[in-house]
């Protein structure tokens, strides 16, 4: 085989490893998110992200009670697909308004975390503003009607 064919083969192998890593990370994210939504069926969950081009990327999950008390704050921050969520217990019991007023509460040296938490809080605010849908067939229109 010529050297360029080996190069293409190596490139395909690296691409396949990257695809596998991304799939594993998405499985981890989906599992954590599903676990949170099953455990806390009342209240609200917000997910925010920060994409760092050359910095660390961050995903924040904020879970609040119906009266807007933080139940969980989970952060996944890193450069690789091997990064996992870390629970920050020091924020549990804090009001959402306090977290909203100071999203850089984790420190100014982590601007990606601040941005991700801010986006998660915005998502919670949007979810609270939407009217709750009633279960059933109310959203389905009859054929020919």
Secondary structure, 3 states (H helix, E strand, C coil): CCHHHHHHHHHHHHHHHHHHHHHHHHHHHHHHHHHHHHHCCCCEEEEEEECCCCCCEEEEEEEECCCCEEEEEEEEEECCCCCCCEECHHHCCCEHHHHHHCHHHHCCCCHHHHHHHHHHHHHHHHHHHCCCCCCCCCCCCCCCC
